[in-house]
Each structure stands twice: as structure tokens, then as C-alpha cells.
Amino acid sequence: AIECRLTYHFTVLLHLSSRTARSEEDRDSLWDAWGSWSECSRTCGGGASYSLRRCLSSKSCEGRNIRYRTCSNVDCPPEAGDFRTQQCSAHNDVKYQGQFYEWLPVPNDPDNPCSLRCQAKETNLIVELAPKVLDGTRCYTESLDMCISGLCQVRNALFRFLLFSAYTVVPV
């Protein structure tokens, strides 16, 4: 395994509109403090890290309980290979319908770019080997957009390093 440990952490908050008239401070007072950031999902090539917080209300909290940021935004060495290819090949030693296959990625799926769809080498067999790729996998081959928690998060040149936030109402 090739390691690339240089990590950059730049964040830009995405704008989230509040669904109530309560102020940001009132809304956040129902939440515990944000936890520490997780380890990056990749050591190079762009990955994702997340932080969680807990709802302190006896009913529910409005807002997000998880937030994401990009990390390890340095190029991987060429010999590291493609991240989606690595995920497909991890299934080479697992039988599918009673036999082993060498799996290759099916990139650029317009319907679900964040699922792990792989093709058995030298066959027409295409299979979804996982409902979602690992965080930090590019949605499309020639794009900076990345899959985080099974969803394609758009990244553009202006906001190369973003903090992605999920908006949820969390029941207790």
C-alpha cells in the first residue's frame, strides 16, 4: 500500500437556509458541541472527514448532526492507481454467483455515480458490488466532484475545499 500523508484542511461553509425564524444561536443551543474530526477517508487524492454532534432536546433538533470537510487534497503517486479501481478489485477474492472474477470499475454512471458498479473482466457482466463507494471517490472520472456518504457533492474551482453539511431533523 502506498501512503501519502500530507494533509491540507481548508473549509468553506455551504449556505444553509433555516426553516424557522429562530436564530442560529437558539437552534444550536439544543445541540451538544461538535465532536472532533474523524480520520480522513484517504491519505491522498482528496478524501472526506466528518464531525458529529448530539441533540440535547427531549424531542428533536433542527439542523445538521453531521458535517463533512475535504482532506488529503494532494495528488496520489501514479503507482497508487485509481480509487474506484481499488474498490472493485477488493472483490476479486470474493465469489460472485459461485465463481471468482477480476472486477473493473464502470465509471461515470449518470444515474448513480456514487454506487460501486463493476464489470467482470472479459465479460458483459456488470454488477453493483456496493450501494455506495468509499468517501472521497470521484463521482466522475474527469471531475473534482466527490462522493460523500453515497451522494455526489459538487466541487468547483472556486470552492475547491468545501465543508459539506447534511441538513437533518434528528429525533431523540
Secondary structure, DSSP 8 states (H G I E B T S, - for coil): ------------B-----SSSS-HHHHHTTB---------S-SSS-EEEEEE--B-SSSEEEE-SEEEEEE--S---GGG--HHHHHHHTTTTS-BTTB---EEE----SS-TTSEEEEETTSS-EEEEESS--TT-BSSTT---EEETTEEE---STTSS-EEE--EEEE-
